[in-house]
Amino acid sequence: MHHEPVLLTEAMDLLAPAKGEAVLDCTVGLGGHASAFLGAIGESGRLTGLDADAENLRYAQTRLSAPNVVLHHGNFRDLASLALPPQDVIFADLGLSSPHVDDASRGFTFRNDAPLDMRFNRDAGETAAEMLQRMDAEEISAILHDFGELRQTRRLAQALGASAAQTTGDVRTCAEAVFGFRAPRVLPQVFQALRIAVNDEIGSLRALLETAPSLLAPGGRMGVISYHSLEDRMVKVAMKALATPVRSAETGAVTEPARYALRTRKPVVPSEEEAKRNPRSRSAKFRVLERCLPQTDL
Ligand SMILES: C[S@@+](CC[C@H](N)C(=O)[O-])C[C@H]1O[C@@H](n2cnc3c(N)ncnc32)[C@H](O)[C@@H]1O
């Protein structure tokens, strides 16, 4: 199985995992970034990995089998329930992995006809087909608008609602009936919207951004790679808020210094060379936050 880790050099430079450190990879996937983290922290470090996809996790296990590695099958939205000790590095590389796209039977791609599943975790939750059956046209339209950033979603939502779509081909047929020759341009957004909704990706990211920063040890670094503007905006806003000191409304003086600092003012993006070599990296944006060391009173 091949998956080239996105922004690997940049992640290693900015997150700088060091010998003996504790690293939490919230999206182990096929273990690409995690292998590099493990190499850097050595035998005295500790790697905790998490993935919603049991198949990816099984594969990662084969690459990451070491006594100082613990892998969990689960959603990073439930991070708090793992009761982890403070971490020196926390990392999330959001979204799809290569097998999700390459294995047509997962239902993530409109390029092949397959059951309309789209779940990262095939052991739980409803499939995209079940979700469409449960929703009315208004709900489907909101998903297409909010998560696919599509306009004029009403007719497609009605077509999807009425179609009882069971396969990726059924969704494609609906899009072609509504958008005609424009369908190929719209289909990636339609599939993105359904995938985000099925996996509640926005809700999961919100929970991650609320929980993970407080798990950082002083001096710890947290990095997130996102692949579309909805996610990047959430990461940007959350990190900026954490890195902003509290000021008095009257005097403007700082009343509480920020406990975090931004390590990236602007998102780090793939080099031209990486984007050419690995087209899947093209939309990647990487942001890093650091937990400040406690201020000592002299
Ligand atoms: C881009 S891939 C990660 C690739 C990995 N960095 C590597 O180098 O192999 C994203 C992974 O995150 C997982 N994932 C997505 N959302 C998740 C969530 N809310 N909780 C846990 N895992 C999630 C997917 O199943 C997928 O395996």
The ligand as an SDF file (V2000), in Angstrom:
LIG
                    3D

 27 29  0  0  0  0  0  0  0  0999 V2000
   -4.6030   11.8420    5.4750 C   0  0  0  0  0  0  0  0  0  0  0  0
   -4.8140   10.3420    6.3290 S   0  0  0  0  0  0  0  0  0  0  0  0
   -3.4440   10.2940    7.4300 C   0  0  0  0  0  0  0  0  0  0  0  0
   -2.2000    9.7750    6.7690 C   0  0  0  0  0  0  0  0  0  0  0  0
   -1.0320    9.6040    7.7130 C   0  0  0  0  0  0  0  0  0  0  0  0
   -0.5640   10.8770    8.2240 N   0  0  0  0  0  0  0  0  0  0  0  0
    0.0880    8.8730    7.0450 C   0  0  0  0  0  0  0  0  0  0  0  0
    1.1650    9.4650    6.8430 O   0  0  0  0  0  0  0  0  0  0  0  0
   -0.0790    7.6840    6.7050 O   0  0  0  0  0  0  0  0  0  0  0  0
   -6.1100   10.7040    7.4340 C   0  0  0  0  0  0  0  0  0  0  0  0
   -6.5070    9.5520    8.3450 C   0  0  0  0  0  0  0  0  0  0  0  0
   -7.3060   10.1150    9.3750 O   0  0  0  0  0  0  0  0  0  0  0  0
   -8.3450    9.2300    9.6810 C   0  0  0  0  0  0  0  0  0  0  0  0
   -9.4000   10.0570   10.2620 N   0  0  0  0  0  0  0  0  0  0  0  0
  -10.1490   11.0000    9.6490 C   0  0  0  0  0  0  0  0  0  0  0  0
  -10.9900   11.5680   10.5430 N   0  0  0  0  0  0  0  0  0  0  0  0
  -10.7370   10.9860   11.7480 C   0  0  0  0  0  0  0  0  0  0  0  0
  -11.2530   11.1690   13.0640 C   0  0  0  0  0  0  0  0  0  0  0  0
  -12.2130   12.0600   13.3100 N   0  0  0  0  0  0  0  0  0  0  0  0
  -10.7410   10.4280   14.0730 N   0  0  0  0  0  0  0  0  0  0  0  0
   -9.7540    9.5230   13.8330 C   0  0  0  0  0  0  0  0  0  0  0  0
   -9.2360    9.3040   12.5900 N   0  0  0  0  0  0  0  0  0  0  0  0
   -9.7100   10.0230   11.5780 C   0  0  0  0  0  0  0  0  0  0  0  0
   -8.6950    8.5620    8.3710 C   0  0  0  0  0  0  0  0  0  0  0  0
   -9.2760    7.3080    8.5930 O   0  0  0  0  0  0  0  0  0  0  0  0
   -7.3120    8.4660    7.7050 C   0  0  0  0  0  0  0  0  0  0  0  0
   -6.7270    7.2150    7.9550 O   0  0  0  0  0  0  0  0  0  0  0  0
  1  2  1  0
  2  3  1  0
  2 10  1  0
  3  4  1  0
  4  5  1  0
  5  6  1  0
  5  7  1  0
  7  8  2  0
  7  9  1  0
 10 11  1  0
 11 12  1  0
 11 26  1  0
 12 13  1  0
 13 14  1  0
 13 24  1  0
 14 15  1  0
 14 23  1  0
 15 16  2  0
 16 17  1  0
 17 18  1  0
 17 23  2  0
 18 19  1  0
 18 20  2  0
 20 21  1  0
 21 22  2  0
 22 23  1  0
 24 25  1  0
 24 26  1  0
 26 27  1  0
M  CHG  2   2   1   9  -1
M  END
$$$$
